[in-house]
Every structure is written in C-alpha cells, then in structure tokens.
Amino acid sequence: QFKIVESGGGLVQPGGSLNLSCTAPKFNLDLYSMGWFRQFPGKERKEELSCMNNPEDTKYADSVKGRFTISRDNAKNVVYLQMNSLKPEDTAVYYCNAQETYSDLILDHWGKGTLVTVSS
C-alpha cells in the first residue's frame, strides 16, 4: 500500500507557473529516488522529466531543462516540481515516481497523476 499523491495541477495560461507536490502519507520519501514523469494526451508512454537521488545527480529532459526544477523538503516529506514558462505543449498528466533498488530488483511506485492544462 505505497500510496503516492500528486497535487497542484490545473489550468494555467501560457507563460505562467505551477508548483506540483508529491507526498506519501505513510512512507518516508527521503528513502527513495524520486522522479517526475508526464503522459501526453493520447499517448501511452510516459516521458521522464526529472529524477534525483541527490541534488548533484539531478537530470532533466531537454524539453523542460531550464524551465522545470525538482526539489524535496524532507522535513515535510514532500517532493516538488516547479514549472515555469509553461507552454501549451506542456499540457499532460504529471506523475510522481518513487523508486527503490535491491540488487537485481527495481521497484517503482506511482501516483495517480495530476492534470496540467496550459491554455489561454
């Protein structure tokens, strides 16, 4: 019962900003490698936006580099995705992912997603 909850999505105008939040009420996210993904309308595969184990290892997709920033507040058990300069093509369902690794085994835990719509 690893429940992840994303929030902060909604309707925003082009050029605007949103800050998405990811929480896990019963688990300590500090113990996991965290990432954000998105799924475009009509697509099955998720695009990896940003994943981090520590700040030095943080990587971003070219499509969002310089505009999106992933961060975490361990005291609040929250992982954020700050999204700036939003474009209509950013419209998608955004998902939070928590990953744990055990030698040959990798486990991924997903939230239900939060919809971001960029439109005037």
Beta strands, then each sheet from edge to edge (+ up, - down):
strand 1: 5-7
strand 2: 10-12
strand 3: 18-23
strand 4: 33-39
strand 5: 47-52
strand 6: 59-60
strand 7: 68-73
strand 8: 78-83
strand 9: 92-102
strand 10: 105-110
strand 11: 114-118
sheet 1: 1+ 3- 8+ 7-
sheet 2: 2+ 11+ 9- 4+ 5- 6+
sheet 3: 2+ 11+ 9- 10+
end
